[in-house]
């Protein structure tokens, strides 16, 4: 029951945060820290994508979430601060039918925790 409530809360925050991906996101990045994240970098074997706010403001303020669609396979996810320094990093693999939740808590520098939940 607790996970269901948490999932509903995270999806609501995802919609309110205005990030991309919506409810069909393969990856939901959760900022559970007191730091702002200004960009999320997705590094695949043969390409790199960067997600950031067009305004130059923080992409993820404390308590916000951002949903992203992932390509197949493994990806290195990096959160960066205003100066584009790494503040969190984790390697994840997209699995069909699973939504990944990547949480940045700011406690363990550079570490992101990962949970997998079924879509829907």
C-alpha positions as CSV (number, residue, x, y, z in Angstrom):
1,X,0.0,0.0,0.0
2,X,2.8,2.4,0.9
3,X,4.5,1.9,-2.5
4,X,1.2,2.6,-4.3
5,X,0.7,5.8,-2.4
6,X,4.3,6.8,-3.0
7,X,4.0,6.0,-6.8
8,X,0.8,8.1,-7.0
9,X,2.5,11.0,-5.3
10,X,5.6,10.7,-7.5
11,X,3.4,10.6,-10.7
12,X,1.5,13.7,-9.5
13,X,4.7,15.5,-8.8
14,X,6.0,14.5,-12.3
15,X,3.0,16.1,-13.9
16,X,3.3,19.3,-11.8
17,X,7.0,19.6,-12.4
18,X,6.5,20.1,-16.1
19,X,9.2,17.7,-17.1
20,X,9.1,15.5,-20.1
21,X,7.9,11.9,-20.3
22,X,4.6,12.1,-18.4
23,X,3.0,8.9,-17.1
24,X,4.7,6.8,-19.9
25,X,8.2,7.7,-18.6
26,X,10.7,4.8,-18.5
27,X,12.8,6.7,-15.9
28,X,11.6,9.1,-13.2
29,X,14.3,11.1,-11.5
30,X,13.4,12.2,-8.0
31,X,15.2,15.0,-6.2
32,X,14.9,14.1,-2.5
33,X,17.8,16.4,-1.6
34,X,18.2,20.1,-0.6
35,X,20.2,20.8,-3.8
36,X,19.0,22.0,-7.2
37,X,19.8,19.9,-10.3
38,X,20.3,22.0,-13.5
39,X,20.7,19.2,-16.0
40,X,20.3,15.4,-16.5
41,X,22.7,13.8,-18.9
42,X,21.9,10.4,-20.4
43,X,25.0,8.6,-21.9
44,X,24.4,5.6,-24.1
45,X,27.1,3.5,-25.8
46,X,26.9,5.6,-29.0
47,X,25.1,8.9,-28.0
48,X,24.6,11.5,-25.3
49,X,21.4,13.4,-24.5
50,X,21.2,16.4,-22.1
51,X,17.9,17.6,-20.5
52,X,17.8,21.0,-19.0
53,X,15.4,23.9,-18.5
54,X,15.4,26.3,-21.5
55,X,15.2,29.2,-19.1
56,X,18.6,28.3,-17.5
57,X,16.8,27.8,-14.2
58,X,17.0,24.6,-12.1
59,X,15.5,21.6,-13.9
60,X,14.8,19.8,-10.6
61,X,14.3,21.7,-7.4
62,X,14.1,19.8,-4.1
63,X,11.0,17.7,-4.0
64,X,10.5,17.7,-7.8
65,X,10.6,14.8,-10.3
66,X,11.3,14.5,-14.0
67,X,10.2,11.7,-16.3
68,X,12.3,10.6,-19.2
69,X,11.9,8.2,-22.1
70,X,14.9,5.9,-22.4
71,X,16.4,4.2,-25.4
72,X,16.9,0.4,-25.2
73,X,19.9,-0.9,-23.2
74,X,22.1,0.5,-20.6
75,X,22.5,4.2,-19.8
76,X,24.7,6.3,-17.5
77,X,22.5,9.0,-15.8
78,X,24.3,12.0,-14.4
79,X,22.8,14.9,-12.5
80,X,24.7,18.2,-12.7
81,X,24.6,21.5,-10.7
82,X,24.5,25.1,-12.0
83,X,28.3,24.9,-12.8
84,X,27.7,21.6,-14.6
85,X,29.6,19.6,-11.9
86,X,28.4,16.1,-11.3
87,X,26.2,15.8,-8.1
88,X,24.8,12.3,-8.7
89,X,25.4,9.4,-11.1
90,X,24.0,5.9,-11.7
91,X,24.1,3.3,-14.4
92,X,20.7,1.8,-15.2
93,X,19.3,-0.6,-17.9
94,X,15.8,-0.1,-19.4
95,X,13.7,-3.2,-19.0
96,X,10.4,-3.6,-20.9
97,X,7.4,-3.1,-18.7
98,X,9.4,-1.6,-15.8
99,X,9.6,2.0,-14.7
100,X,12.8,3.0,-13.0
101,X,12.8,5.5,-10.1
102,X,16.2,7.1,-9.6
103,X,16.4,9.1,-6.3
104,X,19.0,11.7,-5.5
105,X,19.1,12.3,-1.7
106,X,22.2,14.4,-1.6
107,X,23.5,12.5,1.4
108,X,25.9,10.1,-0.3
109,X,27.7,12.4,-2.7
110,X,27.5,11.1,-6.3
111,X,25.2,8.2,-5.4
112,X,21.7,7.7,-6.8
113,X,19.4,4.9,-5.6
114,X,17.4,2.9,-8.1
115,X,14.0,1.2,-7.7
116,X,12.1,-0.6,-10.4
117,X,8.3,-0.6,-10.5
118,X,5.9,-2.1,-13.1
119,X,4.3,0.5,-15.5
120,X,0.7,1.4,-14.8
